[in-house]
Amino acid sequence: MNIDKSYTDKDLTVKIEGRIDTITSQELEQSLNEEIDNVNSLVLDFDELEYISSAGLRVLIATQKKLKAKGYSFNNY
């Protein structure tokens, strides 16, 4: 898995390439948690994502809950 972060002001785009599985989901969770308090918006780019396991989905749901608790709204594209 490769994680590429890019900022535009306080808007963060995280591009994830490869696989999110039981092992790599921990790296993704840590990477997202490092940034969550510093952003106004978060975009997850899965164009190059090949696979996501239930562990990876858990990380995405946990991240969404944290952002929702901070008052963020969500858009699906």
Residue, then its C-alpha position, 0 to 999 in steps of 0.5 A: m500500500n502507498i499513501d500519498k497526502s497532498y494539502t491545499d490550505k487545510d484541505l487534504t487529499v489522501k491517495i491510496e494505492g494498492r491494498i488495504d488489508t489487516i496489516t496495512s489498515q493499521e498504517l492507514e489509520q495512523s496516517l489519517n489520525e495524524e492529520i484529522d485535527n489539522v484539516n477542514s476537508l478530507v478527500l480519499d482518492f481510491d482510483e488506484l486502490e486494488y482491494i479493501s478488506s473489512a479491517g480497512l472498512r473499519v478504519l474508514i468508518a472510524t474516521q468518518k465517526k471522528l469527523k462527524a463528531k467534529g461537525y463535518s458533513f459528508n459528500n459522496y462522489 
